Amino acid sequence: MAKKNLVVQHNKIIEARYKLSVTEQRLVKMLVSMISVNDEAFKIYRINISDLAKIIGITGGFIYPAIKKATGSLIGNVISFEMDKRTIQTSWLASADYYDGEGYVDLQFAPVLKPFLLQLKKHFTAYELVNIINLKHVYSIRIYEVLKQYEKIGKRKFTISDFRKILMIEDYEYKKFSDFKRWVLLPAQKELNEKTDIYFVWSEEREGQVCVAIEFVIQSQDRKICQEVEVLVKSNQLADIGKREETIGQLVNIGVTKRTAQRIVKEYDEQRIRAAIALTESQQKLGKVSNPGGFLVEAIKNEYRDSKAEEKQRRQKAKKAGEEKERQEKQRKEDQASQNKQAVEGYLSSLTQEQRTELEAEFVEAYKDNPLLMQRYNKQGLKSVMVKGCFDDFVLKRLSQLTEANA
């Protein structure tokens, strides 16, 4: 498996109706990328589970429950599309065969999908797996694929109703277009722009105050980069001229002759000049400079510095660094909490009702000496936020023990 593998699908698959989690979408596309151009029938794809976890972005010690949950959903989840006046409904996978203790799983596509994934000659779209494997928003992969097939044409128009159906967005979700834009379009636009080989903008078609359709304009990132570089070169040239004239004006206002100012901006870098200007202005306010123009020229030549101002800048920089570290730590904790939640849900979903009842009984036994917790449990059960939090921690510890035992 490699992130450079090609994902090749019939366009009917791309515009089909299905709803999968991000992990499930990544798993499907990774499997599609393993199909060889010469395959005439679906093979059984044997995958190392640790490799699979890395590719589709599952981390931590609970990869088995998470992958079992994803494959189980792909066996039970329906994909529906129109074909020759027929509506075809099928699951993604025909089977998922785990080899306990061996560290791998055998997966096989549902046979109905054969005409849409094998020996494709026309009406298909291909892209490198790397483009979608790091997308995190639930609608980003779907929107990427739908727009990728129209990259060469450069445009695609959808009614809001049709586009919502493709994305399987329920009628009660994002009823207002402002919410649809905020939670569906904008996150996908940001991710595709930053992580894929295409980007898009859109225009809205309205009837009165209601948006009824959107037209996407799609371009490759290569074209965008060329355009941005071209604009950047032009704007930087203009900006450099503007900055130079602005700096000359500041020097002249403080008392430097124009000829001297022009020579200074050619000989010294902007940062050095602006530092000297700031020092001169601060000394003027303190009444310590009788000839500001002369002082400024000497300050630039000798690189005088305002130690107090620089110390203030250092403190501000350190503060920003501290805030950024706190933000990263907060994000790390949120990511860990999300992984823990996924691990707990995956593990619990793999248990029978009898096993879950037994696990809950063990939890009660472990916390029986905590009167406050037991009071909440007897009154609300696992519906109590406090009890549910303790129960999840209990399950995580159990999973850690199972992982260590299997290591």
Secondary structure, 3 states (H helix, E strand, C coil): CCCCCEEEEEHHHHCCECCCCHHHHHHHHHHHHCCCCCCCCCCCEEEEHHHHHHHHCCCCCCHHHHHHHHHHHHHHCEEEEEECCEEEEEECEEEEEEECCCCEEEEEECHHHHHHHCCCCCCEEEEECHHHHCCCCCCHHHHHHHHHCCCCCCEEEEEHHHHHHHCCCCCCCCCCHHHHHHHHHHHHHHHHHHHCCEEEEEEEEEECCEEEEEEEEEEEHHHHHHHHHHHHHHHHHHHHHHHHHHHHHHHHHHCCCHHHHHHHHHHCCHHHHHHHHHHHHHHHHCCCCCCHHHHHHHHHHHCCCCHHHHHHHHHHHHHHHHHHHHHHHHHHHHHHHHHHHHHHHHHHHCCCHHHHHHHHHHHHHHCCCCHHHHHHHHHHHHHCHHHHHHHHHHHHHHHHHHHHHHC
